[in-house]
């Protein structure tokens, strides 16, 4: 039974806006997410979310996810791609995800009855929603991360010891790969990134083939509705000429860490990830945010103030619109917001895989809301 339906362009935009906030700088580009949903609506498709309880214990679900760097392509890279015949895309992002589900069914011999997006993000979540519609199966109101993450092991199925493989991977050009097995999540991530790097693009993947019973052990329920409600709040607050940043902080019991102007952005595209540091300045004080696809470390005047698994999101100070890292630019007026981690990651295993030490920083994780 559907518990929510996206019917209009405004509702689609509200949903994607909320997804982008929880994407913490990553999770894909907003315009791609809106395009995925609007293509469905313009073709009179129904976009519905179902409850976790609407899947039987013995029915199978699959999880969809985009893999690869979100860094903008350079002219040199585009020229190199042409030597491999990578010029005309066969699929959109959402279509690669839909095709990946079909390939996973074909390989496994199991029928997928519902889709769970792996994470929350401006393109990755709407892409999973679109993949469900294109395959004529429902999407479940929930995900396996409660935010966006750069690595496949930073998910609740990893925390619960569930199988990831087999994984099907389809790129924009129509290349298809199956990862039948990998010795652990870390190798799955490595193999997946090598595939996406070879394709010079994000790949659409499907994995975490599991029963409804196992899904309920892993899923963070209600997060798609959370995204819609947050995105709607930001828009409605702005329309009332009220402060959307303060509205976000109040609704999420979050902390406004810093406000200022972006004065520097250093980036690197390496190993299938988009790395970098954004520097925001105001009245001589500096806030630095380090990202690996998503934001994971935040300093104010060289003092650590927030780290993953807590969430660090940068929004336009005037409009409250979330800003993804590829779109971040010098001169932007931004607000840096910290949100407490999902309870599913507030344990030793969760902190080990998503805390500052995992990313190579000699810092102990200190929960934002305890500071």
Secondary structure as UniProt FT lines:
FT   STRAND          2..6
FT   HELIX           9..22
FT   TURN            23..25
FT   HELIX           30..42
FT   TURN            43..44
FT   STRAND          47..50
FT   HELIX           52..54
FT   TURN            57..58
FT   STRAND          60..67
FT   HELIX           75..82
FT   TURN            83..85
FT   HELIX           93..108
FT   STRAND          112..117
FT   TURN            122..123
FT   HELIX           124..134
FT   TURN            135..136
FT   STRAND          138..143
FT   TURN            152..153
FT   HELIX           156..160
FT   STRAND          167..171
FT   TURN            172..173
FT   STRAND          176..179
FT   HELIX           185..198
FT   TURN            199..200
FT   STRAND          203..211
FT   HELIX           212..218
FT   STRAND          220..221
FT   HELIX           223..239
FT   TURN            240..241
FT   HELIX           244..251
FT   TURN            252..253
FT   STRAND          255..270
FT   TURN            271..272
FT   STRAND          273..282
FT   TURN            283..284
FT   STRAND          285..292
FT   STRAND          295..300
FT   TURN            301..302
FT   STRAND          303..307
FT   TURN            308..309
FT   STRAND          311..316
FT   TURN            317..319
FT   HELIX           325..327
FT   TURN            330..331
FT   STRAND          333..339
FT   HELIX           343..345
FT   HELIX           348..354
FT   TURN            356..360
FT   HELIX           368..370
//
